[in-house]
Amino acid sequence: MLIKKGITENFIKVATGLIALLWLYAAISKLIDHDQFKVAMSKQPFHPVIQNVLVWALPPVEALTGAALLTDRFVKPGICLSAIMFILFTGYIAMIFLRFFGHIPCSCGGLIEKFGWKFHFWFNLTFLALNLIIITNYQRKESGDI
């Protein structure tokens, strides 16, 4: 049982760290080329008010999520916020696949922007699954199952 517990704890720590790095990378890439991010967001199928809110709110929310995941005190709310954002982003991509919108340019920034929508969809689902595994692990710990 000790080996399994150690493996699980290490997996959770590594997965949480990877998710934190992803959110920090996403935020930094948007902030480094904020003008390009604003242009990309202006092409999204949202009302201009929503576009403006996303331009200014998304990078700090991503950075705060990443930072929260790196602290013991805020890791649980951070992983929940991370899961919510992955659900929203993945749902948005699903809507693109279902042709809910017209043409949609990616406004992700950084390396992920270079990949297609299919890759982006599966990438998001993978990280969403990691989030859900981590959340489940915390729930099991709190209930005394592990």
C-alpha positions as CSV (number, residue, x, y, z in Angstrom):
1,M,0.0,0.0,0.0
2,L,2.9,2.4,0.7
3,I,4.3,2.0,-2.8
4,K,0.8,2.6,-4.4
5,K,0.3,5.6,-2.1
6,G,3.7,7.0,-3.0
7,I,3.1,6.5,-6.8
8,T,-0.3,8.2,-6.5
9,E,1.1,11.1,-4.6
10,N,4.0,11.6,-7.0
11,F,1.6,11.3,-10.0
12,I,-0.7,13.9,-8.5
13,K,2.2,16.3,-7.8
14,V,3.7,15.9,-11.3
15,A,0.3,16.2,-13.0
16,T,-0.6,19.3,-10.9
17,G,2.8,20.8,-11.7
18,L,2.3,20.2,-15.5
19,I,-1.1,21.8,-15.4
20,A,0.3,24.8,-13.4
21,L,3.1,25.2,-16.0
22,L,0.5,25.1,-18.8
23,W,-1.6,27.8,-17.3
24,L,1.5,30.0,-16.6
25,Y,2.8,29.4,-20.1
26,A,-0.6,30.3,-21.6
27,A,-0.8,33.5,-19.5
28,I,2.8,34.6,-20.3
29,S,2.5,34.0,-24.0
30,K,-0.7,36.1,-24.1
31,L,1.0,38.9,-22.1
32,I,4.2,38.9,-24.1
33,D,2.3,39.4,-27.4
34,H,-0.8,41.1,-25.9
35,D,-1.4,43.1,-29.1
36,Q,-1.6,39.9,-31.2
37,F,-3.8,38.3,-28.6
38,K,-6.2,41.4,-28.7
39,V,-6.3,41.1,-32.5
40,A,-7.0,37.3,-32.4
41,M,-9.8,37.9,-29.8
42,S,-11.4,40.6,-31.9
43,K,-12.0,37.9,-34.6
44,Q,-13.8,35.6,-32.2
45,P,-17.6,35.3,-32.5
46,F,-18.3,37.1,-29.2
47,H,-19.8,40.4,-28.5
48,P,-17.1,43.2,-28.4
49,V,-17.8,43.7,-24.6
50,I,-17.1,40.0,-24.0
51,Q,-14.0,40.1,-26.2
52,N,-12.7,43.0,-24.2
53,V,-13.3,41.3,-20.9
54,L,-11.5,38.2,-22.1
55,V,-8.6,40.2,-23.4
56,W,-8.0,41.7,-20.0
57,A,-9.2,38.9,-17.7
58,L,-8.0,35.7,-19.3
59,P,-4.2,36.2,-18.8
60,P,-4.5,37.1,-15.1
61,V,-7.0,34.3,-14.5
62,E,-4.7,31.8,-16.2
63,A,-1.7,33.1,-14.2
64,L,-3.6,33.0,-10.9
65,T,-4.7,29.4,-11.7
66,G,-1.2,28.3,-12.4
67,A,0.1,30.1,-9.2
68,A,-2.7,28.6,-7.1
69,L,-1.7,25.1,-8.3
70,L,1.8,25.6,-7.0
71,T,0.7,26.4,-3.5
72,D,-0.6,23.9,-0.9
73,R,-3.1,26.4,0.4
74,F,-4.8,27.1,-2.9
75,V,-4.2,23.9,-4.9
76,K,-7.8,22.6,-4.5
77,P,-9.6,25.8,-5.6
78,G,-6.9,26.1,-8.3
79,I,-7.6,22.6,-9.7
80,C,-11.3,23.2,-9.7
81,L,-10.9,26.5,-11.6
82,S,-8.5,24.8,-14.0
83,A,-11.1,22.1,-14.7
84,I,-13.8,24.7,-15.3
85,M,-11.6,26.5,-17.7
86,F,-10.8,23.3,-19.6
87,I,-14.5,22.4,-19.8
88,L,-15.2,25.9,-21.2
89,F,-12.3,25.8,-23.7
90,T,-13.0,22.3,-24.8
91,G,-16.7,23.0,-25.1
92,Y,-15.8,26.0,-27.3
93,I,-13.7,23.8,-29.6
94,A,-16.6,21.2,-29.7
95,M,-18.9,24.0,-30.9
96,I,-16.3,24.8,-33.6
97,F,-16.4,21.2,-34.7
98,L,-20.2,21.3,-34.8
99,R,-19.9,24.4,-37.0
100,F,-21.8,26.5,-34.5
101,F,-19.7,29.5,-35.6
102,G,-18.3,30.7,-38.8
103,H,-14.5,30.7,-39.2
104,I,-12.7,30.9,-35.9
105,P,-9.0,31.8,-35.6
106,C,-7.2,30.3,-32.7
107,S,-6.3,32.9,-30.0
108,C,-4.4,30.6,-27.8
109,G,-0.9,31.9,-28.3
110,G,2.4,30.2,-28.1
111,L,3.1,26.7,-29.4
112,I,-0.5,25.4,-29.1
113,E,-1.6,28.0,-31.7
114,K,0.5,26.1,-34.3
115,F,-1.5,22.9,-34.0
116,G,-4.9,22.2,-35.5
117,W,-8.3,22.1,-33.8
118,K,-8.3,18.3,-33.5
119,F,-5.0,18.3,-31.6
120,H,-6.1,21.2,-29.4
121,F,-9.4,19.3,-28.6
122,W,-7.5,16.1,-27.6
123,F,-4.9,18.1,-25.7
124,N,-7.6,19.9,-23.7
125,L,-9.4,16.6,-23.0
126,T,-6.2,15.1,-21.8
127,F,-5.5,17.9,-19.4
128,L,-9.2,18.0,-18.3
129,A,-8.9,14.3,-17.5
130,L,-5.8,15.0,-15.4
131,N,-7.7,17.7,-13.5
132,L,-10.6,15.3,-12.8
133,I,-8.1,12.6,-11.6
134,I,-6.6,15.1,-9.2
135,I,-10.0,16.3,-8.0
136,T,-11.1,12.7,-7.4
137,N,-7.9,12.0,-5.5
138,Y,-8.5,15.0,-3.2
139,Q,-12.1,13.9,-2.6
140,R,-11.0,10.4,-1.8
141,K,-8.4,11.8,0.6
142,E,-10.9,14.0,2.4
143,S,-13.4,11.1,2.7
144,G,-10.7,8.8,4.2
145,D,-10.7,6.3,1.3
146,I,-6.9,6.8,0.8
